[in-house]
Amino acid sequence: MKVEAKILLGLGLFFGLMCAVYWNWSLENAGGVMMFAAMLLGFLPGSYYYWWSRRMKQRPEDNPQATQTQGAGVVGAFPGSSIFPFVMGMGAFFVVLALVFGIWLLVPGLGLVVWALLGGTAEGRRGGQH
């Protein structure tokens, strides 16, 4: 997790510096606020990963002298194919459309989202379709 933390903290630092330069130089608020948000998107998960990297044992990915066999392990079971990510995407699409065209589109949108959550959970507990 140390590598991920360093990358995200570096991105946060970069966007923080660019935010300060952009805000003071351009005197434009919208871009400065977006750069500030980008800085937070680097610092928040980066600091969380850094906090965890100091409390957990070192992973093989963090050790430069680690061998390939140290990183091997159980991969797990994943479903071969599933319709539920598509159903979730369509539900989210209908929910966003409800903001534009009318509140009545929330009914099919939330119905699709609930169906995708329940179906994906049930499919995950079964181990997927074979």
N, C-alpha and C positions, 0 to 999 in steps of 0.2 A: 504494500500500500504506500510505501514511501515514494516510489517513482510517480504514482498517480497524484499523490499529494503535491510533489514538487512541480509537476506539470500544471496542475490547476492553480496553485499559488503563484506560479510564474505568469500564467495568463491573467490572473487577477491583478498582479502588479503591473503588467504591461497595460491593461485597460485602465487601471487607475492613473498611471502616468499620462496616457493618451487623453483621458478624461480631463485631467487638470490642464493640459496644454490646450485641448480643444475648447474647453469652457472659457478659459481666459483669453484665448486668441480670437475665437469666432464670435463671441458674445451672443451665441444662439443657444436657447435652452433645450430644445427637443433632442438634439444630438448629444448634448452633454448628459442629459438624463439617461439616454440609452446607453452611453458609455459607462455611466455609473452603474446601471443595471448589469451590464456585461462584467464589470469589475466584481460585483456581488456574486454573479454566477460562477466566477472563478474562486473567489475567496471563501464562500460558504461551504461548498463541498470539499474544497482543498483543505480548509482548516479541520473539517470533520474527519477526513481521511488521515490527516497528520495526527490528530488526537488518537485515532484508533491504531495507527501504525506504531505509536509509542507504547500501547498497552497490550498488543497481541504478539504472539511469537513470530519470528521472522519466517516469511514464506520462501519457498525455493526461488520464486521470481525476484525476490529482493536480494538474494545472495549471489554475488558474481561468481563464486566458486562452486555453485550447485551443479549437479549432474542432471541429465535428462530423466533418469530413473527416479530421482527425488521428487520431481514434479508430477510423476504419473500417479494416477489414482482412479477411483471410481468416477465414471462420467455421469451415470444416471440414466433414467429412462425419459425419453422425450416423445411426445406424440408425433406420428409420421406426418399427418396432415389434419387440419382442423378448419372448420368454417367460422369458428367463433372470433378470431381476430378481425375478419371481414365484417361480421355482424356488429362487433364493438365499434369499428370504424364507421359503419353506416348509422349506428345509433348516435355517435358523437356528431356526425354530419347533420342529422335531423335536429339534434339539440341546438346546434349553431344556427341552422335554418330557422328555428323557432325565434331566435333573437331578431331575425331580419323580417320574416314573413308573417309571423303570428304565433301566439302562445299555444295554439292548438297543435302545432307540430311537436310539442314536448311529449304528448301522449305516445305516438309511435316511437319517438327517439328514446325516451326513458324505458319503454317496453323492450326495445332492442338491446339497450344497455344491460338491463336486468337479465334478459335471456342469455346474453353473451357471458355475463358474470356467472350465472348458475350453470350454464352448459360447459363453460371452460373449466370451472371448478370440478364439476362431476367428471369430465373427461380426464382431467389431471389426476384425480383420485383413482380412476380405472387404469391409468397408465397409457392412455391414448388408444387410438383405433389401430387394430392390427390386420 
